[in-house]
């Protein structure tokens, strides 16, 4: 006859690895897209690091990048919790951990990937469209009123201004410098490739990333964690909880509150959400996904 008391005692004593999945484009979430940002991730991260028997936190990352600010905020919170709780962080990259996705991955004490994972894309990029010729053909006149010569900078309906482009490149340079410093800080002597290659914006398979020192090994989360903490290790997942509105593709923040309740309108409109979804799709497609 099974002794359930002993079984429960064994389960309580077994080491626990908290698992947090970070999947999606980094930035604001919306009805048509899921975004990774500190506001939505913070409760899960704090809960994962607070388990009494938690020996390690495993982050499973699948992201093509996105907002550099949110990437940095997320990694900062992960490192703060790791130091405060004295719990190591292991990162496991799935399909892709590129650009901002790799920025977050660097918060791990060790980084692992599948041999075919896409890793890297260390750099900064922004893109847009120019519509000035299109509206001219349609006979549309663009009217814009601003308080200064730079307030309408990079307006897609105006001809491109070299001075504005130079300003944008300056912003890119500042962010890129921060990104490079973060890579050097976290990978240090483990980096094997030449910096002209590592920081070219290129991306590689997990196997090549291992050769370049961008990751520490090849393997999946369960195998690596069992090798580290034993076959009896328990995995406790900390998943996002979605309310009814989110499951229906709605969100309170996207509805217009008229003071007496939700009116049913959309702040920003579906057009903005659709455009953001197209942009997110473009980020994934850069890596063949």
C-alpha positions as CSV (number, residue, x, y, z in Angstrom):
1,X,0.0,0.0,0.0
2,X,1.4,3.4,-1.0
3,X,2.4,5.7,1.9
4,X,1.0,9.0,0.7
5,X,2.6,10.9,3.7
6,X,6.1,9.8,2.6
7,X,5.2,10.6,-1.0
8,X,4.1,14.1,-0.1
9,X,7.2,14.6,2.1
10,X,9.4,13.6,-0.9
11,X,7.7,16.0,-3.2
12,X,8.2,18.8,-0.8
13,X,11.9,18.0,-0.5
14,X,12.5,17.7,-4.2
15,X,14.3,20.7,-5.8
16,X,12.0,23.0,-7.7
17,X,12.8,24.9,-10.9
18,X,10.5,27.8,-11.6
19,X,9.7,28.1,-15.4
20,X,8.7,31.4,-17.0
21,X,8.0,31.5,-20.7
22,X,8.8,34.7,-22.5
23,X,7.2,34.5,-26.0
24,X,6.4,37.3,-28.4
25,X,7.4,40.7,-29.7
26,X,8.8,42.9,-26.9
27,X,6.6,46.0,-26.4
28,X,3.1,47.0,-25.7
29,X,0.4,44.3,-25.9
30,X,-2.9,44.8,-27.7
31,X,-6.1,42.9,-28.7
32,X,-4.5,41.6,-31.9
33,X,-1.0,40.9,-30.5
34,X,0.8,39.7,-27.4
35,X,3.6,41.8,-26.3
36,X,6.3,41.3,-23.7
37,X,6.8,44.2,-21.3
38,X,7.7,44.7,-17.7
39,X,4.2,45.6,-16.5
40,X,2.8,42.3,-17.6
41,X,5.8,40.2,-16.7
42,X,6.7,41.6,-13.3
43,X,4.1,39.6,-11.3
44,X,5.1,36.3,-12.9
45,X,8.8,37.0,-12.4
46,X,8.4,38.0,-8.7
47,X,6.3,34.9,-8.1
48,X,8.8,32.6,-9.8
49,X,11.7,33.9,-7.6
50,X,9.6,33.7,-4.4
51,X,9.0,30.0,-4.2
52,X,10.3,28.6,-0.9
53,X,11.9,25.5,-2.5
54,X,13.0,27.2,-5.8
55,X,16.6,26.3,-6.6
56,X,16.7,28.0,-10.0
57,X,14.6,30.0,-12.5
58,X,14.4,28.8,-16.1
59,X,13.5,31.4,-18.7
60,X,12.2,30.0,-21.9
61,X,12.6,32.7,-24.6
62,X,11.1,32.8,-28.0
63,X,11.3,36.4,-29.3
64,X,12.5,38.2,-32.4
65,X,13.0,41.5,-30.4
66,X,11.2,44.8,-30.2
67,X,11.4,47.7,-27.8
68,X,15.0,48.2,-26.5
69,X,13.6,50.0,-23.4
70,X,11.3,47.1,-22.4
71,X,14.1,44.6,-23.1
72,X,16.4,46.5,-20.7
73,X,13.7,47.0,-18.1
74,X,12.9,43.2,-18.1
75,X,16.5,42.1,-17.8
76,X,17.1,44.6,-15.0
77,X,14.2,43.2,-13.0
78,X,15.4,39.6,-13.6
79,X,18.9,40.4,-12.4
80,X,17.6,42.3,-9.4
81,X,15.5,39.4,-8.3
82,X,18.3,36.9,-8.9
83,X,20.6,38.9,-6.7
84,X,18.0,39.6,-4.0
85,X,16.9,35.9,-3.8
86,X,20.3,34.4,-4.5
87,X,18.7,32.2,-7.2
88,X,20.5,31.5,-10.5
89,X,18.9,32.1,-13.8
90,X,19.1,29.7,-16.7
91,X,17.9,30.8,-20.2
92,X,16.7,28.4,-22.9
93,X,16.2,29.8,-26.4
94,X,13.6,28.2,-28.6
95,X,13.0,29.2,-32.2
96,X,14.6,32.6,-31.9
97,X,16.3,34.9,-29.3
98,X,17.3,37.8,-31.4
99,X,17.8,41.5,-30.9
100,X,15.8,42.4,-27.8
101,X,15.1,38.7,-27.3
102,X,18.9,38.1,-26.9
103,X,19.1,41.3,-24.8
104,X,16.8,39.6,-22.3
105,X,18.6,36.3,-22.6
106,X,21.8,37.9,-21.4
107,X,20.2,38.2,-17.9
108,X,20.8,34.5,-17.5
109,X,23.8,33.1,-15.7
110,X,23.9,30.5,-18.4
111,X,22.3,30.5,-21.9
112,X,21.3,27.3,-23.8
113,X,19.7,26.8,-27.2
114,X,18.7,24.2,-29.8
115,X,21.3,23.7,-32.5
116,X,18.8,25.2,-35.0
117,X,17.7,28.1,-32.8
118,X,18.3,31.6,-34.2
119,X,20.6,33.7,-32.0
120,X,22.0,37.2,-32.2
121,X,21.0,40.1,-34.3
122,X,22.9,42.4,-32.0
123,X,22.0,45.9,-33.3
124,X,19.3,48.5,-33.7
125,X,16.9,48.9,-36.5
126,X,13.9,51.1,-37.4
127,X,11.9,51.2,-40.5
128,X,9.0,53.1,-42.1
129,X,7.5,54.2,-45.4
130,X,7.4,57.4,-47.4
131,X,4.1,58.4,-48.9
132,X,4.8,61.9,-50.2
133,X,4.7,60.8,-53.9
134,X,1.6,58.7,-53.3
135,X,-0.5,61.5,-51.9
136,X,0.8,63.9,-54.6
137,X,-0.5,61.5,-57.3
138,X,-3.9,61.4,-55.4
139,X,-4.0,65.2,-55.3
140,X,-3.9,65.2,-51.5
141,X,-2.3,68.2,-49.8
142,X,-0.5,67.5,-46.5
143,X,-1.1,70.1,-43.8
144,X,0.9,70.0,-40.5
145,X,1.2,72.7,-37.9
146,X,4.0,72.3,-35.3
147,X,5.7,74.4,-32.6
148,X,9.2,73.8,-33.9
149,X,11.1,72.7,-37.0
150,X,11.8,69.2,-35.6
151,X,8.4,68.5,-34.1
152,X,7.3,66.7,-37.3
153,X,10.6,64.9,-37.7
154,X,10.4,61.8,-40.0
155,X,6.8,62.4,-41.0
156,X,6.1,59.8,-43.6
157,X,4.1,62.2,-45.7
158,X,7.0,64.7,-46.1
159,X,10.2,64.3,-48.1
160,X,13.0,62.8,-46.1
161,X,15.3,65.4,-44.4
162,X,19.0,64.4,-44.2
163,X,19.3,66.2,-40.9
164,X,16.4,64.2,-39.4
165,X,17.9,61.0,-40.6
166,X,21.2,61.9,-39.0
167,X,19.4,62.6,-35.7
168,X,17.8,59.1,-35.9
169,X,21.1,57.5,-36.6
170,X,22.5,59.3,-33.5
171,X,19.7,57.7,-31.4
172,X,20.5,54.3,-32.9
173,X,24.2,54.8,-32.0
174,X,23.4,55.5,-28.3
175,X,21.2,52.4,-28.0
176,X,23.7,50.3,-29.9
177,X,26.5,51.4,-27.5
178,X,24.4,50.3,-24.6
179,X,23.6,46.9,-26.3
180,X,27.3,46.2,-27.0
181,X,28.3,47.1,-23.4
182,X,25.6,44.7,-22.1
183,X,26.9,41.9,-24.2
184,X,30.5,42.5,-23.1
185,X,29.4,42.7,-19.4
186,X,27.4,39.5,-19.4
187,X,29.5,37.3,-21.8
188,X,33.0,38.7,-21.1
189,X,35.8,36.3,-21.8
190,X,33.3,33.7,-23.2
191,X,33.0,35.7,-26.4
192,X,35.1,34.0,-29.1
193,X,34.2,35.9,-32.3
194,X,35.6,39.2,-33.6
195,X,33.5,42.2,-32.5
196,X,33.1,43.3,-36.1
197,X,31.3,40.1,-36.7
198,X,29.4,39.8,-33.4
199,X,28.1,43.4,-33.6
200,X,27.3,43.4,-37.3
201,X,23.6,42.7,-36.8
202,X,24.0,39.2,-38.1
203,X,22.3,36.2,-36.5
204,X,23.4,32.6,-36.4
205,X,22.2,29.1,-35.5
206,X,22.5,27.8,-31.9
207,X,25.5,25.7,-33.0
208,X,27.4,28.7,-34.4
209,X,26.3,30.9,-31.5
210,X,28.0,28.4,-29.2
211,X,31.2,28.7,-31.2
212,X,31.1,32.5,-31.0
213,X,30.5,32.4,-27.2
214,X,27.1,33.9,-27.4
215,X,25.6,30.9,-25.5
216,X,26.9,28.3,-23.1
217,X,25.6,25.1,-24.5
218,X,23.1,23.2,-26.6
219,X,20.2,21.5,-24.9
220,X,16.5,21.7,-23.8
221,X,15.3,22.9,-20.5
222,X,14.3,19.6,-18.9
223,X,17.5,17.8,-19.9
224,X,19.8,20.5,-18.7
225,X,17.9,21.1,-15.4
226,X,17.7,17.4,-14.6
227,X,21.4,17.1,-15.3
228,X,22.0,20.0,-12.9
229,X,19.5,19.2,-10.1
230,X,18.8,15.5,-10.5
231,X,16.1,13.4,-12.2
232,X,13.6,14.1,-9.4
233,X,13.6,17.9,-10.0
234,X,10.2,19.4,-10.2
235,X,9.2,22.1,-12.7
236,X,6.7,24.7,-11.7
237,X,5.4,26.9,-14.5
238,X,4.4,30.5,-13.9
239,X,2.1,31.3,-16.9
240,X,0.2,34.5,-17.7
241,X,-3.4,34.6,-16.5
242,X,-5.8,35.9,-19.1
243,X,-9.1,37.2,-18.2
244,X,-12.3,36.9,-20.2
245,X,-11.8,40.1,-22.1
246,X,-8.3,39.0,-23.2
247,X,-9.5,35.6,-24.3
248,X,-12.2,37.4,-26.4
249,X,-9.5,39.6,-27.9
250,X,-10.5,42.6,-25.9
251,X,-8.8,44.6,-23.1
252,X,-10.1,47.3,-20.7
253,X,-7.3,49.6,-21.6
254,X,-8.4,49.6,-25.2
255,X,-12.0,50.5,-24.5
256,X,-13.2,54.1,-24.1
257,X,-14.5,54.7,-20.5
258,X,-17.1,57.5,-20.7
259,X,-17.3,57.7,-16.9
260,X,-20.4,55.5,-16.5
261,X,-18.9,52.4,-18.0
262,X,-17.3,51.1,-21.2
263,X,-18.8,52.7,-24.3
264,X,-17.3,50.0,-26.6
265,X,-15.1,52.3,-28.6
266,X,-11.4,51.6,-29.2
267,X,-8.6,54.0,-28.2
268,X,-6.3,54.1,-31.2
269,X,-8.7,52.1,-33.2
270,X,-8.4,48.7,-34.9
271,X,-6.3,50.2,-37.7
272,X,-3.5,50.9,-35.3
273,X,-3.7,47.4,-33.8
274,X,-3.7,45.9,-37.2
275,X,-0.7,47.9,-38.3
276,X,1.1,46.8,-35.1
277,X,0.3,43.2,-35.8
278,X,1.7,43.5,-39.3
279,X,4.9,45.0,-37.9
280,X,5.1,42.1,-35.4
281,X,4.7,39.6,-38.2
282,X,7.5,41.3,-40.1
283,X,9.8,40.9,-37.2
284,X,9.2,37.2,-37.0
285,X,9.5,36.8,-40.8
286,X,13.0,38.2,-40.8
287,X,14.1,35.0,-39.2
288,X,12.0,32.7,-41.4
289,X,9.3,32.2,-38.8
